[in-house]
Amino acid sequence: MFYAVLICALALLCVAAVEFCYMMFLESVVRQHKRRVSELERENAALRLELEETESLLQTDETDGELWPEVLDRDDYRVR
């Protein structure tokens, strides 16, 4: 009887240890995801600023005149 109780206690201890390790793994994954989300938010803010600058440049170009660049001659595309 004593051995059965001991085996059950050890089995529960092993299950608790596995669950603890899995919980620690999930917490590290969540930290990595939070770090990645903050990086993406910073990149998004930088890209938004760049987009706003580009839009303002386009608006000033539209008022100045022609919006499209000149077309290059076909001779410029030849491989030498």
Protein Blocks (a to p, Z undefined) as FASTA:
>chain_A
ZZmmmmmmmmmmmmmmmmmmmmmmmmmmmmmmmmmmmmmmmmmmmmmmmmmmmmmmmmmm
mmnmpfbdcdddfklmpcZZ
